[in-house]
Amino acid sequence: METMRSNTTETARTVFFISFFCAVATWMVWGKVQMFMAPVSKTPVDYAVYEWYLIPIVYIVDYFKSAGISLAFAFLLSGIIQEFMPPNTITKYLGSSRKRSYVYAALLAPVFITCSCSVIPIYGALLAVGAGVGVSMTFLLMAPAANFLTLFITGDYLGWDLVLLRYVFSFAAAICCGMLFARTRTAKEIEANTARAIAAKSVKSLEDKDIHARVLNWARATWGMTKKVLPYLLIGLVVVSYIAAYLPEEWIHASLTGLGGILVGAALGGPLYTPALVEIVLTKSLIDAGMSRSSALSFMMGQPYDIVSWPPNSKFFRWKGVAIYTAVFFAFSVLAGLFYGLALGEL
């Protein structure tokens, strides 16, 4: 009798968790389809109208309204990767020993329609099952910079010339960041620690587990990644909420033309983090207010190194890795703006 009750509980738990995942995945896919079919809201939120103590609350609520389902799906997907993805496959295609792994990561990342925060659980899971730390960094940077939905709506709102340049320069920047970081002692230490963790985990053969045990491990891995990432994500959102609220709009509009505008645009791309695809709407409003298109390109390329994702990313790459990818991607953002500005005759 006790065995039957235990089996029933396990079956119910397995069915519930799989059904929950299917519901979240369906909701997320439908939301992405709606983004293709319906125009994005054209009115960025003015957080300065709220009391200082309400600003982070409103900002975080808006973030989860926009990106909460994608984030939930990313955490669930991270659990699937950790429990069901064969480490040998990850090591073969996304290991750090092969240069083509960086290209694979840069090509694969745009398929995951995620922002710079939602991608964190996914690359964290890839890292945990054997992906190279530099390759994981390339994946992290390419997903928000040039995922297919972002590129499509950028083209629709701002022009396909911006799309092409954003993709090409982001592709090159993401690979350079990953390969540069992989050469550091910090990266080698992280990979050594990960290899030891994988070896310890493989002591127990996964083939001996039934579906109920594996789904339970999936749930535990999902919760573990959530606990690791979410608190640091919330810290980043609080900090950026005040930047979004109090950065003078008049100064932004007056400073985003010419060479100086390119530098300012690249510098503001991170602090002015906006969830999901709202950065496209914000960029459109800035262009309408007088920002040059070359500055707009630099500004949009700044999204992958936003301040919100710094704290959670430091858990995987340490602060040295965060500093490296921020500096390198910033340089590519400026380079992209300069190239575009010269081509348009804005400089």
NUVEXKOL-979011 format. One line per field, with one value per residue (C-alpha): residue number from 1; residue in one letter; x, y, z. Coordinates in pm, whole numbers, plus 50000, padded with zeros to 5 digits. Example, Ala and Ser with C-alpha at 12.3 -4.5 7.8 and 13.67 -1.06 7.14 Angstrom:
# residues 2
pos c(1, 2)
code c(A, S)
east c(51230, 51367)
north c(49550, 49894)
up c(50780, 50714)
//
This chain:
# residues 347
pos c(1, 2, 3, 4, 5, 6, 7, 8, 9, 10, 11, 12, 13, 14, 15, 16, 17, 18, 19, 20, 21, 22, 23, 24, 25, 26, 27, 28, 29, 30, 31, 32, 33, 34, 35, 36, 37, 38, 39, 40, 41, 42, 43, 44, 45, 46, 47, 48, 49, 50, 51, 52, 53, 54, 55, 56, 57, 58, 59, 60, 61, 62, 63, 64, 65, 66, 67, 68, 69, 70, 71, 72, 73, 74, 75, 76, 77, 78, 79, 80, 81, 82, 83, 84, 85, 86, 87, 88, 89, 90, 91, 92, 93, 94, 95, 96, 97, 98, 99, 100, 101, 102, 103, 104, 105, 106, 107, 108, 109, 110, 111, 112, 113, 114, 115, 116, 117, 118, 119, 120, 121, 122, 123, 124, 125, 126, 127, 128, 129, 130, 131, 132, 133, 134, 135, 136, 137, 138, 139, 140, 141, 142, 143, 144, 145, 146, 147, 148, 149, 150, 151, 152, 153, 154, 155, 156, 157, 158, 159, 160, 161, 162, 163, 164, 165, 166, 167, 168, 169, 170, 171, 172, 173, 174, 175, 176, 177, 178, 179, 180, 181, 182, 183, 184, 185, 186, 187, 188, 189, 190, 191, 192, 193, 194, 195, 196, 197, 198, 199, 200, 201, 202, 203, 204, 205, 206, 207, 208, 209, 210, 211, 212, 213, 214, 215, 216, 217, 218, 219, 220, 221, 222, 223, 224, 225, 226, 227, 228, 229, 230, 231, 232, 233, 234, 235, 236, 237, 238, 239, 240, 241, 242, 243, 244, 245, 246, 247, 248, 249, 250, 251, 252, 253, 254, 255, 256, 257, 258, 259, 260, 261, 262, 263, 264, 265, 266, 267, 268, 269, 270, 271, 272, 273, 274, 275, 276, 277, 278, 279, 280, 281, 282, 283, 284, 285, 286, 287, 288, 289, 290, 291, 292, 293, 294, 295, 296, 297, 298, 299, 300, 301, 302, 303, 304, 305, 306, 307, 308, 309, 310, 311, 312, 313, 314, 315, 316, 317, 318, 319, 320, 321, 322, 323, 324, 325, 326, 327, 328, 329, 330, 331, 332, 333, 334, 335, 336, 337, 338, 339, 340, 341, 342, 343, 344, 345, 346, 347)
code c(M, E, T, M, R, S, N, T, T, E, T, A, R, T, V, F, F, I, S, F, F, C, A, V, A, T, W, M, V, W, G, K, V, Q, M, F, M, A, P, V, S, K, T, P, V, D, Y, A, V, Y, E, W, Y, L, I, P, I, V, Y, I, V, D, Y, F, K, S, A, G, I, S, L, A, F, A, F, L, L, S, G, I, I, Q, E, F, M, P, P, N, T, I, T, K, Y, L, G, S, S, R, K, R, S, Y, V, Y, A, A, L, L, A, P, V, F, I, T, C, S, C, S, V, I, P, I, Y, G, A, L, L, A, V, G, A, G, V, G, V, S, M, T, F, L, L, M, A, P, A, A, N, F, L, T, L, F, I, T, G, D, Y, L, G, W, D, L, V, L, L, R, Y, V, F, S, F, A, A, A, I, C, C, G, M, L, F, A, R, T, R, T, A, K, E, I, E, A, N, T, A, R, A, I, A, A, K, S, V, K, S, L, E, D, K, D, I, H, A, R, V, L, N, W, A, R, A, T, W, G, M, T, K, K, V, L, P, Y, L, L, I, G, L, V, V, V, S, Y, I, A, A, Y, L, P, E, E, W, I, H, A, S, L, T, G, L, G, G, I, L, V, G, A, A, L, G, G, P, L, Y, T, P, A, L, V, E, I, V, L, T, K, S, L, I, D, A, G, M, S, R, S, S, A, L, S, F, M, M, G, Q, P, Y, D, I, V, S, W, P, P, N, S, K, F, F, R, W, K, G, V, A, I, Y, T, A, V, F, F, A, F, S, V, L, A, G, L, F, Y, G, L, A, L, G, E, L)
east c(50000, 50281, 50460, 50145, 50093, 50455, 50425, 50106, 50275, 50574, 50352, 50143, 50455, 50603, 50282, 50242, 50597, 50590, 50247, 50372, 50668, 50443, 50211, 50501, 50654, 50320, 50262, 50612, 50584, 50246, 50390, 50671, 50420, 50218, 50531, 50565, 50196, 50127, 50320, 50527, 50403, 50536, 50531, 50830, 50745, 50849, 50957, 51046, 50677, 50678, 50801, 51164, 51073, 50818, 51051, 51226, 50896, 50726, 51033, 51059, 50686, 50712, 51012, 50833, 50524, 50741, 50998, 50870, 50745, 51064, 51265, 51058, 51104, 51478, 51505, 51306, 51515, 51832, 51709, 51644, 51994, 52156, 51962, 51902, 52173, 52464, 52786, 52981, 52762, 52807, 53182, 53204, 53026, 53064, 53390, 53664, 53929, 53795, 53768, 53462, 53276, 53259, 53103, 52853, 52758, 52720, 52500, 52292, 52227, 51991, 51752, 51688, 51471, 51586, 51699, 52033, 51875, 51667, 51971, 52163, 52002, 52051, 52422, 52469, 52327, 52545, 52847, 52745, 52737, 53067, 53050, 53365, 53351, 53455, 53203, 52934, 53025, 52985, 52641, 52547, 52635, 52495, 52147, 52025, 52233, 52101, 51823, 51586, 51290, 51502, 51648, 51306, 51147, 51459, 51429, 51059, 51099, 51442, 51558, 51732, 52067, 52078, 51985, 52272, 52532, 52404, 52424, 52770, 52938, 52764, 52873, 53235, 53225, 53069, 53332, 53619, 53494, 53464, 53801, 53981, 53832, 53906, 54277, 54273, 54374, 54029, 53858, 54088, 54013, 53638, 53662, 53871, 53611, 53331, 53513, 53549, 53178, 53081, 53310, 53156, 52808, 52887, 52977, 52608, 52496, 52196, 52092, 51986, 51729, 51364, 51166, 51031, 51380, 51502, 51210, 51273, 51637, 51515, 51302, 51590, 51830, 51574, 51531, 51907, 51965, 51679, 51831, 52170, 52059, 51737, 51862, 52144, 51909, 51680, 51975, 52061, 51702, 51687, 52006, 51899, 51549, 51695, 51920, 51620, 51418, 51667, 51903, 51820, 51629, 51730, 52098, 52045, 51881, 52150, 52445, 52368, 52505, 52850, 53152, 53057, 52710, 52857, 53066, 52773, 52540, 52776, 52823, 52448, 52355, 52423, 52289, 51970, 51878, 51519, 51357, 51270, 51228, 51149, 51497, 51384, 51096, 51327, 51578, 51303, 51191, 51551, 51601, 51278, 51413, 51734, 51975, 52193, 52153, 52519, 52467, 52154, 52355, 52613, 52336, 52154, 52475, 52522, 52231, 52434, 52661, 52380, 52427, 52131, 52306, 52644, 52574, 52430, 52692, 52966, 52852, 52960, 53244, 53355, 53395, 53705, 53500, 53229, 53490, 53643, 53321, 53196, 53517, 53544, 53176, 53187, 53481, 53289, 52983, 53193, 53357, 53016, 52892, 53202, 53173, 52804, 52855, 53127, 52912, 52615, 52823, 52723, 53086)
north c(50000, 50241, 50163, 50232, 50564, 50659, 50569, 50774, 51075, 51047, 51019, 51319, 51525, 51431, 51507, 51839, 51960, 51858, 52018, 52334, 52350, 52300, 52579, 52822, 52731, 52779, 53115, 53231, 53123, 53292, 53610, 53607, 53547, 53845, 54061, 53973, 54036, 54345, 54673, 54741, 55006, 55346, 55512, 55444, 55469, 55783, 55644, 55988, 56057, 55804, 55857, 55750, 55443, 55328, 55355, 55015, 54843, 54981, 54911, 54549, 54491, 54630, 54409, 54091, 54187, 54216, 53942, 53727, 53437, 53432, 53429, 53143, 52946, 53012, 52876, 52565, 52517, 52545, 52251, 52046, 52118, 52020, 51696, 51571, 51720, 51474, 51646, 51482, 51655, 51995, 51946, 51837, 52138, 52409, 52316, 52574, 52372, 52448, 52789, 52684, 52636, 53015, 53038, 52765, 52957, 53285, 53118, 52924, 53207, 53414, 53118, 53177, 53489, 53623, 53946, 53980, 53859, 53569, 53421, 53389, 53061, 52909, 52980, 52895, 52550, 52504, 52599, 52351, 52058, 52121, 52423, 52633, 52943, 53167, 52997, 53053, 53421, 53441, 53281, 53524, 53831, 53723, 53618, 53964, 54154, 53984, 53735, 53695, 53875, 54174, 54198, 54171, 54447, 54663, 54640, 54720, 55019, 55159, 55023, 54713, 54888, 54905, 54536, 54426, 54633, 54535, 54166, 54179, 54387, 54198, 53866, 53978, 54136, 53832, 53597, 53831, 53868, 53492, 53407, 53681, 53578, 53208, 53293, 53434, 53248, 53321, 53137, 52837, 52822, 52833, 52554, 52340, 52382, 52299, 51989, 51862, 51921, 51735, 51444, 51419, 51425, 51152, 50908, 50824, 50695, 50882, 50579, 50400, 50665, 50640, 50930, 51036, 51071, 51264, 51506, 51561, 51637, 51875, 52059, 52076, 52205, 52469, 52585, 52585, 52810, 53038, 53084, 53153, 53414, 53585, 53774, 53933, 54016, 54201, 54402, 54510, 54608, 54828, 55013, 55068, 55181, 55498, 55560, 55526, 55762, 56041, 56059, 56400, 56353, 56695, 56605, 56277, 56450, 56719, 56479, 56205, 56343, 56338, 56157, 56250, 56107, 55772, 55758, 55865, 55619, 55328, 55438, 55470, 55137, 54953, 55197, 55261, 54893, 54828, 54482, 54270, 54485, 54817, 54945, 54961, 55191, 55403, 55429, 55532, 55809, 55932, 55934, 56130, 56376, 56430, 56147, 56049, 55700, 55620, 55703, 55487, 55189, 55235, 55273, 54955, 54754, 54847, 54629, 54306, 54469, 54629, 54694, 54476, 54159, 54242, 54098, 53762, 53728, 53780, 53455, 53265, 53474, 53662, 54037, 54008, 53842, 54106, 54382, 54219, 54170, 54518, 54685, 54484, 54514, 54886, 54921, 54736, 54953, 55265, 55107, 55019, 55373, 55524, 55298, 55378, 55749, 55772, 55576, 55808, 56125, 56208, 56256)
up c(50000, 50094, 49767, 49563, 49742, 49676, 49307, 49276, 49437, 49206, 48898, 49002, 49068, 48731, 48541, 48723, 48652, 48285, 48243, 48413, 48175, 47872, 47992, 48045, 47706, 47529, 47698, 47607, 47241, 47209, 47355, 47098, 46816, 46937, 46924, 46556, 46485, 46696, 46721, 47029, 47270, 47166, 47508, 47735, 48104, 48293, 48631, 48766, 48834, 49119, 49475, 49520, 49724, 49464, 49163, 49203, 49281, 48968, 48759, 48877, 48826, 48471, 48408, 48513, 48316, 48008, 48061, 48349, 48135, 47930, 48250, 48395, 48073, 48084, 48438, 48345, 48032, 48239, 48448, 48134, 48004, 48332, 48373, 48021, 47798, 47752, 47870, 47589, 47330, 47494, 47522, 47157, 47011, 47277, 47448, 47481, 47298, 46948, 46786, 46588, 46918, 46948, 46604, 46696, 47012, 46823, 46560, 46814, 47059, 46835, 46824, 47196, 47192, 47527, 47685, 47863, 48189, 48059, 47887, 48216, 48335, 47988, 47951, 48320, 48253, 47944, 48152, 48422, 48178, 48004, 47773, 47768, 47984, 47692, 47464, 47728, 47736, 47357, 47392, 47671, 47464, 47128, 47247, 47357, 47100, 46789, 46852, 46560, 46714, 46816, 46466, 46302, 46510, 46482, 46104, 46114, 46346, 46267, 45931, 45801, 45766, 46147, 46166, 45942, 46122, 46467, 46376, 46215, 46485, 46769, 46616, 46602, 46948, 47116, 46972, 47061, 47420, 47466, 47313, 47507, 47841, 47775, 47775, 48128, 48443, 48587, 48303, 48339, 48713, 48647, 48390, 48627, 48902, 48660, 48535, 48892, 48958, 48639, 48728, 49075, 48928, 48675, 48951, 48964, 48627, 48491, 48289, 48607, 48700, 48605, 48461, 48801, 48947, 48648, 48652, 49023, 48945, 48672, 48928, 49175, 48909, 48807, 49166, 49223, 48922, 49030, 49377, 49224, 48971, 49083, 49394, 49197, 48911, 49152, 49286, 48931, 48858, 49168, 49070, 48710, 48808, 48962, 48660, 48428, 48646, 48711, 48412, 48257, 47930, 47799, 47841, 47653, 47357, 47343, 47365, 47112, 46785, 46625, 46765, 47119, 47063, 46961, 47278, 47496, 47323, 47384, 47747, 47809, 47651, 47976, 48237, 48040, 48038, 47933, 47938, 47638, 47324, 47488, 47401, 47038, 47132, 47345, 47059, 46818, 47053, 47088, 46711, 46671, 46928, 46732, 46811, 46512, 46365, 46431, 46800, 46795, 46671, 46948, 47205, 47098, 47093, 47458, 47570, 47622, 47883, 48083, 48454, 48554, 48441, 48595, 48944, 48827, 48553, 48810, 48975, 48663, 48516, 48829, 48809, 48593, 48320, 48350, 48317, 48008, 47814, 47908, 47787, 47465, 47370, 47450, 47207, 46935, 47001, 46940, 46635, 46487, 46542, 46383, 46078, 46035, 46096, 45832, 45586, 45645, 45646, 46005, 46113)
//
